[in-house]
Amino acid sequence: MAVPKRRKTKSRRNQRRMHLYITPATLTLCPKCKKPVMAHTACKNCGYYKGVEVINVLGKLTKKEKKAREKQIKETEKESKSEKPLEAGELSKK
């Protein structure tokens, strides 16, 4: 059976394992409802992907839940539309 001739140092061991780590999932904001979503996936909140409805989120809900969800979606759309772009003076302050 093979036995190492010299002891591997902690430094050498850690340099070997340097690329073995877990990166956190990168999240983007859904352009429709502004909820965090993984990249290249349909939004689970509103069911849209690239501006097209892919999943009918409201289809499986009860009447009461559907009404609440529709109200929530309308509120988020109003908020996103009401945001105005920053002017040059405001940009310089930030």
C-alpha positions in Angstrom: 0.0 0.0 0.0 1.3 3.5 -0.9 2.3 5.7 2.0 3.1 9.4 1.5 6.8 10.1 1.9 6.3 13.7 3.2 3.4 15.3 5.1 1.2 17.7 3.1 1.0 21.1 4.8 -2.3 22.8 5.6 -1.3 25.5 3.1 -0.9 23.0 0.2 -4.1 21.2 1.2 -6.1 24.5 1.3 -4.6 25.7 -2.0 -5.8 22.5 -3.6 -9.3 23.0 -2.2 -9.5 26.7 -3.0 -12.0 26.2 -5.9 -14.3 24.0 -3.9 -16.9 26.3 -2.5 -20.6 27.1 -2.8 -21.6 30.4 -4.4 -24.9 31.9 -3.3 -27.7 31.9 -5.9 -27.9 35.1 -7.9 -31.3 36.7 -7.8 -32.8 39.3 -10.1 -35.9 41.3 -9.7 -39.0 40.3 -11.7 -39.8 43.2 -14.0 -43.5 42.8 -13.5 -44.0 42.3 -9.7 -40.5 43.3 -8.4 -40.0 40.1 -6.4 -36.6 38.4 -6.3 -36.4 35.5 -8.9 -33.7 33.2 -10.0 -32.3 34.2 -13.4 -33.8 32.5 -16.5 -36.9 31.2 -14.6 -40.5 32.2 -14.6 -41.7 34.2 -11.6 -43.7 32.1 -9.1 -45.5 35.2 -7.8 -47.0 36.5 -11.1 -46.2 33.7 -13.6 -44.4 35.9 -16.1 -41.2 35.3 -18.0 -39.7 37.8 -20.4 -43.0 39.8 -20.4 -45.1 36.8 -21.4 -47.4 34.9 -19.0 -46.1 31.4 -18.8 -47.9 30.1 -15.7 -51.5 30.9 -14.8 -50.9 31.6 -11.1 -54.5 32.6 -10.5 -56.0 29.4 -12.0 -55.6 27.1 -9.0 -56.6 29.7 -6.3 -59.9 29.9 -4.6 -62.2 32.9 -5.4 -61.1 34.7 -2.2 -57.4 34.1 -2.7 -57.7 35.1 -6.4 -59.3 38.4 -5.6 -56.6 39.2 -3.0 -53.8 38.2 -5.4 -55.2 40.4 -8.2 -55.4 43.4 -5.8 -51.8 42.8 -4.8 -50.6 42.6 -8.4 -52.4 45.8 -9.3 -50.8 47.7 -6.4 -47.3 46.6 -7.4 -47.9 47.6 -11.0 -49.1 51.1 -9.8 -46.0 51.5 -7.7 -43.7 50.5 -10.5 -45.4 52.9 -12.9 -45.3 55.8 -10.5 -41.5 55.6 -10.1 -40.1 58.5 -12.1 -36.5 58.5 -13.4 -33.9 60.6 -11.4 -32.9 63.9 -12.7 -29.2 65.0 -13.1 -29.3 67.0 -9.9 -30.6 64.1 -7.9 -28.0 61.7 -9.4 -25.2 64.0 -8.3 -26.5 64.0 -4.7 -26.2 60.2 -4.5 
